[in-house]
Amino acid sequence: MATATKTVVATGASSGLGFYVIKHLLSQSSQPYNFILGARDVSRTQKAYRSAFASESLNPHSLEILPLELSDLRTVKRFASRTLDKLGDRKIDYLLLNAGITSGAGTEKPGPGGSKWCEGLVVNHLSQHYLTHLLLPALLRSDGGRNDTNTDTTGNPESRIVVVSSGAIRRVTDPSTLEKDLLAGSGKDGDTVYAETKFVQLLGAHWWRRKLRDTGCKVVAVSPGLIPGTGIGRGSGMVLSMEMKDAKSVDEGAQSILRAFTRDDFPEDSDRIFLTSWGEWWDSDTIGKSLDKELQDRWCLGKEEIEAGEGLKGL
């Protein structure tokens, strides 16, 4: 019996870690995938994948690249709409939220699109949290005719949200400053903003885990490790090199993310959703500050609240 095709929707797959993750999945043929990728520069991303794979070598997979600019929530809404149209009645098996910025993440500039928040927060958390809201119907959809090994308690195939996080979240010692630090124009440096926005992103992962607890959609946050080869520190004041302790290659970082697609040995403590780059689940003490439910609720707005706050009503 043929293996059912699984659908992967991804952000941040134009280059770096995300590109390597998708490239790895495209390179194997035992499991067919349908990829829908969001990219700021569609033409450049298409050329990158064409350089890696001739069109005939994509079989048994399919690959579609759609425009997505995460600093503009209007394009997030359009990307989600086009994705749902292309899916029809199929479900999303994996939502990979890999996009992130440090360059330009400092808060000197006005917020993108008139947002009160800095660009780093909009890209690293708000836009992808909003995207998850918009794609939720397809993540929770029953895909009746499939013969999947992993099913939820209702017998429907499980889906998974993979949030690419960072060990930088440990640098956030006082979450009470987030409200002030992450405003547009606050003047906070890029290194601080990166750690704080990745911390807020982890709050979002916990929030979704709580909301989706009984749905069969699992949420995993994963750190790819310290990856100088992605250029993640460019423009942030961070200087990274392969000589640093625990530094990993881009391919090693991608393998860490791929583990989050397949690991099923979840700890009994449901708060332990953070998979480290060395393959361990961080304990609750390490990620303790992100377990504050009131803090999660503060930073994880509903779809309508986001649209009202970011001027998207009626668009």
Long-range contacts (C-beta under 8 A, 24 or more apart in sequence): 1-147, 3-30, 3-31, 3-32, 4-32, 4-143, 4-146, 4-147, 4-148, 5-32, 5-33, 5-34, 5-60, 5-62, 6-31, 6-32, 6-33, 6-34, 6-93, 6-94, 7-33, 7-34, 7-35, 7-36, 7-87, 7-90, 7-91, 7-92, 7-93, 7-94, 8-33, 8-34, 8-35, 8-36, 8-92, 8-93, 8-94, 8-95, 8-96, 9-35, 9-36, 9-37, 9-38, 9-83, 9-92, 9-94, 9-95, 9-96, 9-135, 10-35, 10-36, 10-37, 10-38, 10-94, 10-95, 10-96, 10-97, 10-98, 11-37, 11-38, 11-68, 11-70, 11-96, 11-97, 11-98, 11-99, 11-128, 11-131, 12-96, 12-97, 12-98, 12-99, 12-100, 12-164, 13-37, 13-38, 13-39, 13-45, 13-96, 13-98, 14-39, 14-40, 14-41, 14-44, 14-45, 14-48, 15-48, 15-230, 16-227, 16-229, 16-230, 16-231, 16-232, 16-250, 17-98, 17-164, 17-224, 17-227, 17-230, 17-250, 17-253, 17-254, 17-257, 18-96, 18-98, 18-99, 18-164, 19-48, 20-250, 20-251, 20-253, 20-254, 21-96, 21-98, 21-254, 21-257, 21-258, 22-49, 23-49, 23-52, 23-53, 24-254, 24-255, 24-258, 25-61, 25-258, 26-52, 26-53, 26-58, 26-61, 26-63, 29-59, 29-60, 32-60, 32-61, 33-61, 33-62, 34-61, 34-62, 34-90, 35-61, 35-62, 35-63, 35-64, 36-64, 36-66, 36-83, 36-86, 36-87, 37-63, 37-64, 37-65, 37-66, 38-65, 38-66, 38-67, 38-68, 38-70, 38-79, 38-99, 39-65, 39-66, 39-67, 39-68, 40-67, 40-68, 40-69, 40-70, 42-66, 42-67, 70-99, 70-122, 70-123, 70-127, 70-128, 71-112, 71-113, 71-119, 71-122, 71-123, 71-127, 72-112, 72-113, 73-113, 73-122, 73-126, 73-127, 73-130, 73-306, 73-310, 73-312, 74-113, 74-312, 74-315, 76-127, 76-130, 76-131, 76-134, 77-130, 77-134, 77-312, 77-315, 79-131, 80-131, 80-134, 80-135, 81-134, 83-135, 83-138, 84-134, 84-135, 84-137, 84-138, 87-138, 89-141, 90-138, 90-141, 90-143, 91-138, 91-139, 91-140, 91-141, 91-142, 91-143, 91-157, 91-159, 92-135, 92-138, 92-139, 92-141, 92-159, 93-157, 93-159, 93-160, 94-159, 94-160, 94-161, 94-162, 94-261, 95-132, 95-135, 95-139, 95-159, 95-160, 95-161, 95-162, 96-162, 96-164, 96-257, 97-128, 97-131, 97-132, 97-161, 97-162, 97-163, 97-164, 98-162, 98-164, 98-257, 99-123, 99-124, 99-128, 100-124, 100-164, 100-166, 100-198, 100-201, 100-232, 102-190, 102-191, 102-194, 102-232, 102-233, 102-234, 102-235, 102-236, 102-238, 103-190, 103-234, 103-235, 103-236, 104-190, 104-235, 105-190, 105-193, 105-194, 105-197, 105-235, 105-236, 106-187, 106-188, 106-189, 106-190, 106-193, 106-236, 107-181, 107-182, 107-183, 107-184, 107-185, 107-186, 107-187, 107-188, 107-193, 108-185, 108-187, 109-184, 109-185, 110-184, 110-185, 111-183, 111-184, 111-185, 113-310, 113-311, 114-311, 115-184, 115-310, 116-183, 116-184, 116-309, 117-182, 117-183, 117-184, 118-182, 118-183, 118-184, 118-185, 118-186, 118-188, 118-193, 119-184, 120-182, 120-190, 120-193, 120-194, 120-197, 121-182, 121-193, 121-197, 121-200, 123-197, 124-194, 124-197, 124-198, 124-200, 124-201, 125-197, 125-200, 125-201, 125-204, 125-299, 126-306, 126-310, 128-201, 128-204, 129-204, 129-300, 129-301, 129-306, 130-303, 130-306, 132-161, 132-204, 132-208, 133-302, 133-303, 133-306, 134-303, 139-217, 140-212, 140-215, 140-216, 140-217, 150-264, 151-216, 152-215, 152-216, 153-214, 153-216, 154-216, 156-216, 157-216, 158-216, 158-217, 158-218, 159-216, 159-217, 159-218, 160-217, 160-218, 160-219, 160-220, 160-260, 160-261, 161-205, 161-208, 161-212, 161-217, 161-218, 161-219, 161-220, 162-220, 162-222, 162-257, 162-260, 162-261, 163-201, 163-202, 163-204, 163-205, 163-219, 163-220, 163-221, 163-222, 164-221, 164-222, 164-223, 164-224, 164-257, 165-198, 165-201, 165-202, 165-205, 165-221, 165-222, 165-223, 165-274, 166-194, 166-195, 166-198, 166-223, 167-223, 167-225, 167-226, 167-276, 167-277, 168-194, 168-195, 168-198, 168-199, 169-195, 169-198, 169-199, 169-202, 169-287, 169-290, 170-286, 171-195, 172-196, 172-199, 172-289, 173-289, 175-199, 175-289, 175-292, 175-295, 178-299, 189-236, 189-237, 190-235, 190-236, 190-237, 190-238, 191-236, 191-237, 191-238, 194-236, 194-238, 199-289, 199-290, 200-299, 202-274, 202-287, 202-290, 203-290, 203-295, 203-296, 203-299, 203-300, 204-296, 204-299, 204-300, 205-273, 206-271, 206-273, 206-290, 206-291, 206-296, 207-296, 207-297, 207-299, 207-300, 208-300, 209-270, 209-273, 210-293, 210-296, 213-270, 218-266, 219-273, 220-260, 220-263, 220-273, 220-275, 221-273, 221-274, 221-275, 222-256, 222-257, 222-259, 222-260, 222-274, 222-275, 222-276, 222-277, 223-256, 223-274, 223-275, 223-276, 223-277, 224-248, 224-253, 224-254, 224-256, 224-257, 224-277, 225-252, 225-253, 225-256, 225-277, 225-278, 226-277, 227-252, 227-253, 246-277, 248-277, 252-277, 253-277
